[in-house]
Amino acid sequence: MDFRKIMRIDKYLWCVRYYKTRNMVTEACKKNHVTVNGQVAKPSKEVFPTDRITFRKDQITQIITVLDIPENRVGAKLVDIYRKNETPAEAYEHLELLKLSKEHYRKTGTGRPTKKDRRDIDDYGSDFIDEEETE
């Protein structure tokens, strides 16, 4: 048996750059967000080429098929060699709609003043105090 063609699910998802750290993948597995071939996967679950992985990340249910097992973490340009992304386009469109709806309900800059706004307000008020002292 060729042992290079087997890899743990947490290491695989880290190698193909879906998660920044293996610990993040482990947490997702513990929360039952990762399935392999329709079965909930523990972080130690081994994946093979042709396995279908489904996981929820950033409010999108990602669906990928394992094409090959990488030796180590790969560069972003080489990820497509090792996986086939089968996530429907509607999922990404739904994410864009969510972003737009968040912007609609709360415009950027509304709400509590930022540090810069507070400094500007303080400077504006201090201009009037300086004029009164000179008179």
Secondary structure, 3 states (H helix, E strand, C coil): CCHHHCEEHHHHHHHCCCCCCHHHHHHHHHCCCEEECCEECCCCCEECCCCEEEEEECCEEEEEEECCCCCCCCCHHHHHHHEEECCCHHHHHHHHHHHHHHHHHCCCCCCCCCHHHHHHHHHHHHHHHHHHHHC
